[in-house]
Amino acid sequence: MRWTVASDVDGTLTGDRTSLDRLAARFRQRRAAGDVYLIVSTGRRLEQVIGGILEEGLPEPDAVICQVGTEIYLPPFTKGSRPMEAWRARLAEQYRRDEALSFLAGIDGLVMQPDQYNTELKTSCYLDECPKPDEAAQVVRDRVRVHADRYQVVWSSGRDLDLLPAASGKGKAIRFLVEHVGLDPDRVVVAGDTGNDASMFLEFGKGIVVANAQPELLELAQSLGAHRVYRAGQRYAAGVEEGLEHYGVLDGAAPAR
């Protein structure tokens, strides 16, 4: 039966080109055999993913999830591609960008991210110039709490804060795509390195945390336990490869029970 692999890009696949080239070659073999359906799930825009395939050695995926789970793309991937309308429409029912912006008002040191990372369904800023970034993130969480049926806060890397529709995020976008394509949700393996990957680990029962992961994801991995999250001893793509061998997705180790 086919496996689904959903991996973050920056700091998870990227970081060591030699390891990435080796993993990408193994993905090509398994995809050609029909054994793996590969999803790239990232905070990047689609244009940056396409550039990564051409210039950074990213593996060719079967689907791309962009902007922290607010956009889903199916092949062919081009700069003119439009995200899946069914997913966009579902999220747009509950999200108002002007209201999302109001949750960020008056926070000292907050800097909005560039326009390309702010969309109708994603409101993103940097908090690393705030006097106390973690406390600033908590202020936003407190403001959003009474609207948790429509909004969620994603805080990662001690810098990046995203306001997303409550129904979105990487994990829910992968779930939607798995159901759309007709894949087995029990044969999904996810991989990541920061807090914006957390929803993938909460949504699915097989995860890989690479050795260079940020503290917020390591804490989540510990709370979920080793039966759900494999903590790789290696960094970047080598850690993803190690984890996929652990689960039996790639040859090299017996399948995990």
C-alpha positions as CSV (number, residue, x, y, z in Angstrom):
1,M,0.0,0.0,0.0
2,R,1.1,3.5,-0.8
3,W,2.6,5.8,1.9
4,T,1.9,9.5,2.1
5,V,4.9,11.7,3.2
6,A,4.2,15.3,4.1
7,S,7.3,17.3,4.9
8,D,8.2,20.9,5.7
9,V,10.9,22.5,3.6
10,D,13.1,25.1,5.3
11,G,15.2,23.5,8.1
12,T,13.6,20.1,7.5
13,L,14.4,19.2,3.9
14,T,16.9,22.0,3.3
15,G,20.1,22.7,5.2
16,D,22.4,20.0,3.8
17,R,22.4,19.6,0.0
18,T,24.2,16.3,0.0
19,S,21.6,14.7,2.2
20,L,18.8,16.3,0.3
21,D,20.1,15.1,-3.0
22,R,20.2,11.5,-1.7
23,L,16.7,11.7,-0.2
24,A,15.3,13.3,-3.4
25,A,16.7,10.4,-5.5
26,R,15.1,7.9,-3.1
27,F,11.8,9.7,-3.4
28,R,12.0,9.6,-7.2
29,Q,12.4,5.9,-7.1
30,R,9.5,5.3,-4.7
31,R,7.2,7.7,-6.5
32,A,8.0,6.1,-9.8
33,A,7.0,2.7,-8.3
34,G,3.8,4.2,-7.0
35,D,4.8,3.6,-3.4
36,V,4.9,7.1,-2.1
37,Y,2.7,10.2,-2.5
38,L,4.8,13.2,-1.6
39,I,3.4,16.4,-0.2
40,V,5.5,19.5,0.4
41,S,4.0,21.5,3.3
42,T,5.6,24.9,3.8
43,G,5.3,28.5,4.8
44,R,6.7,29.4,1.4
45,R,4.7,30.7,-1.6
46,L,4.3,28.4,-4.6
47,E,6.8,30.4,-6.7
48,Q,9.4,29.8,-4.0
49,V,8.7,26.0,-4.0
50,I,9.0,25.9,-7.7
51,G,12.3,27.8,-7.4
52,G,13.4,25.3,-4.7
53,I,12.8,22.4,-7.1
54,L,14.8,24.0,-9.8
55,E,17.7,25.6,-7.7
56,E,17.8,23.9,-4.3
57,G,17.3,20.3,-5.2
58,L,13.9,19.9,-3.6
59,P,12.2,16.7,-4.6
60,E,9.3,16.9,-7.1
61,P,6.1,16.6,-5.1
62,D,2.7,15.2,-5.9
63,A,1.0,18.2,-4.1
64,V,2.1,21.4,-2.5
65,I,0.6,23.1,0.6
66,C,1.7,26.7,0.9
67,Q,1.4,29.7,3.3
68,V,1.2,27.5,6.4
69,G,-1.7,25.4,5.3
70,T,-3.9,28.1,3.7
71,E,-3.3,27.1,0.1
72,I,-3.2,23.7,-1.6
73,Y,-1.9,23.2,-5.1
74,L,-2.0,20.1,-7.4
75,P,0.1,19.6,-10.6
76,P,1.1,21.1,-12.9
77,F,3.0,23.6,-10.7
78,T,3.5,26.9,-12.5
79,K,3.7,30.5,-11.5
80,G,0.2,31.0,-12.7
81,S,-1.3,28.1,-10.8
82,R,-4.3,28.8,-8.6
83,P,-4.9,27.1,-5.2
84,M,-7.7,24.6,-4.8
85,E,-10.9,26.5,-4.7
86,A,-12.8,24.1,-2.5
87,W,-10.1,24.6,0.3
88,R,-10.0,28.4,-0.2
89,A,-13.8,28.7,-0.1
90,R,-14.0,26.6,3.1
91,L,-11.5,28.9,4.9
92,A,-12.9,32.1,3.6
93,E,-16.2,31.4,5.3
94,Q,-14.7,32.2,8.7
95,Y,-11.8,34.6,8.2
96,R,-11.8,38.4,7.9
97,R,-8.5,40.0,7.4
98,D,-9.4,43.4,8.9
99,E,-10.5,41.6,12.1
100,A,-7.3,39.5,12.1
101,L,-5.3,42.7,11.9
102,S,-7.1,44.2,14.9
103,F,-5.6,41.4,17.1
104,L,-2.1,42.8,16.3
105,A,-2.9,46.5,17.1
106,G,-0.7,48.4,19.6
107,I,2.0,45.8,20.2
108,D,5.4,47.5,20.6
109,G,8.0,46.3,18.1
110,L,5.7,44.2,16.0
111,V,6.7,44.3,12.3
112,M,4.4,43.0,9.5
113,Q,5.9,40.4,7.2
114,P,6.3,41.4,3.5
115,D,3.1,41.6,1.5
116,Q,3.7,38.3,-0.3
117,Y,3.3,36.5,3.0
118,N,0.1,38.4,3.9
119,T,-2.9,37.1,2.0
120,E,-6.7,37.1,2.3
121,L,-6.4,34.0,4.5
122,K,-3.1,34.6,6.4
123,T,-2.0,37.6,8.5
124,S,1.7,37.3,9.4
125,C,4.1,39.4,11.4
126,Y,7.5,39.3,13.1
127,L,7.8,39.7,16.9
128,D,11.6,39.3,17.4
129,E,12.0,43.1,17.7
130,C,9.4,43.2,20.6
131,P,10.9,43.7,24.0
132,K,9.6,40.3,25.1
133,P,8.5,38.3,22.0
134,D,6.9,35.4,23.9
135,E,4.8,37.7,26.0
136,A,3.8,39.6,22.9
137,A,2.7,36.3,21.3
138,Q,0.7,35.6,24.4
139,V,-1.1,38.9,24.1
140,V,-2.2,38.0,20.6
141,R,-3.3,34.5,21.8
142,D,-5.4,36.1,24.6
143,R,-7.1,38.5,22.1
144,V,-7.9,35.7,19.8
145,R,-9.1,33.2,22.4
146,V,-12.7,34.4,22.4
147,H,-12.7,34.0,18.6
148,A,-11.1,30.5,18.6
149,D,-14.0,29.2,16.5
150,R,-12.7,31.3,13.5
151,Y,-9.1,32.1,14.1
152,Q,-5.9,30.4,15.4
153,V,-2.4,31.7,16.3
154,V,0.7,29.9,15.1
155,W,3.9,31.1,16.9
156,S,7.3,29.6,15.8
157,S,11.0,30.1,15.9
158,G,10.8,33.0,18.4
159,R,10.0,35.3,15.5
160,D,7.1,34.4,13.2
161,L,3.5,34.8,14.2
162,D,0.7,33.8,11.9
163,L,-3.0,34.4,12.3
164,L,-4.9,31.7,10.3
165,P,-8.5,30.5,9.9
166,A,-9.3,28.0,12.6
167,A,-10.0,25.4,10.0
168,S,-6.6,25.7,8.4
169,G,-3.0,24.9,9.2
170,K,-0.7,22.4,7.7
171,G,-2.3,19.4,9.5
172,K,-5.8,20.1,8.4
173,A,-4.7,20.9,4.9
174,I,-3.0,17.6,4.6
175,R,-6.1,15.8,6.0
176,F,-8.3,17.6,3.4
177,L,-5.9,16.6,0.6
178,V,-5.6,13.0,1.8
179,E,-9.4,12.6,1.7
180,H,-9.6,14.4,-1.6
181,V,-7.1,12.1,-3.3
182,G,-8.4,9.0,-1.5
183,L,-5.2,8.1,0.5
184,D,-5.0,6.1,3.7
185,P,-4.8,8.5,6.7
186,D,-3.2,5.8,8.8
187,R,-0.2,5.6,6.3
188,V,0.7,9.3,6.6
189,V,4.1,10.3,7.9
190,V,4.9,14.0,8.6
191,A,8.2,15.7,9.2
192,G,9.1,19.2,10.5
193,D,11.3,21.4,12.6
194,T,9.4,24.4,14.0
195,G,6.1,25.3,15.7
196,N,4.3,26.0,12.5
197,D,4.6,22.2,11.8
198,A,2.9,21.3,15.1
199,S,-0.5,20.8,13.6
200,M,0.8,18.1,11.4
201,F,2.0,16.1,14.4
202,L,-1.3,16.7,16.2
203,E,-3.3,15.6,13.2
204,F,-1.4,12.3,12.3
205,G,0.1,9.5,14.4
206,K,3.5,9.1,12.7
207,G,5.9,12.0,12.8
208,I,9.6,12.8,12.4
209,V,11.3,15.6,14.2
210,V,14.7,16.4,12.8
211,A,17.6,16.9,15.2
212,N,17.9,20.6,14.5
213,A,14.2,21.2,15.5
214,Q,13.2,24.3,17.5
215,P,12.4,24.0,21.2
216,E,8.7,24.4,20.7
217,L,8.5,21.3,18.4
218,L,10.8,19.3,20.6
219,E,8.5,20.0,23.6
220,L,5.5,18.8,21.6
221,A,7.3,15.7,20.5
222,Q,8.0,14.9,24.1
223,S,4.4,15.4,25.1
224,L,3.1,13.2,22.3
225,G,5.5,10.4,23.1
226,A,7.9,8.2,21.1
227,H,5.0,6.0,19.9
228,R,3.8,9.0,17.8
229,V,6.9,11.0,17.1
230,Y,10.4,9.7,16.0
231,R,13.1,12.1,17.1
232,A,15.9,11.7,14.5
233,G,19.5,11.8,15.5
234,Q,20.4,13.5,12.3
235,R,19.7,17.0,11.0
236,Y,17.7,18.3,8.0
237,A,17.1,15.8,5.1
238,A,19.3,13.2,6.7
239,G,16.9,13.2,9.7
240,V,13.9,12.9,7.5
241,E,15.5,9.9,5.7
242,E,16.3,8.3,9.1
243,G,12.7,8.7,10.2
244,L,11.3,7.3,7.0
245,E,13.6,4.2,7.4
246,H,12.3,3.9,10.9
247,Y,8.7,3.8,9.7
248,G,9.5,1.5,6.9
249,V,8.6,4.0,4.2
250,L,12.1,3.7,2.8
251,D,14.2,0.5,2.9
252,G,16.9,0.4,5.5
253,A,15.0,-0.6,8.7
254,A,12.1,-2.8,9.6
255,P,8.7,-1.1,9.6
256,A,7.8,0.3,13.0
257,R,5.0,-1.6,14.8
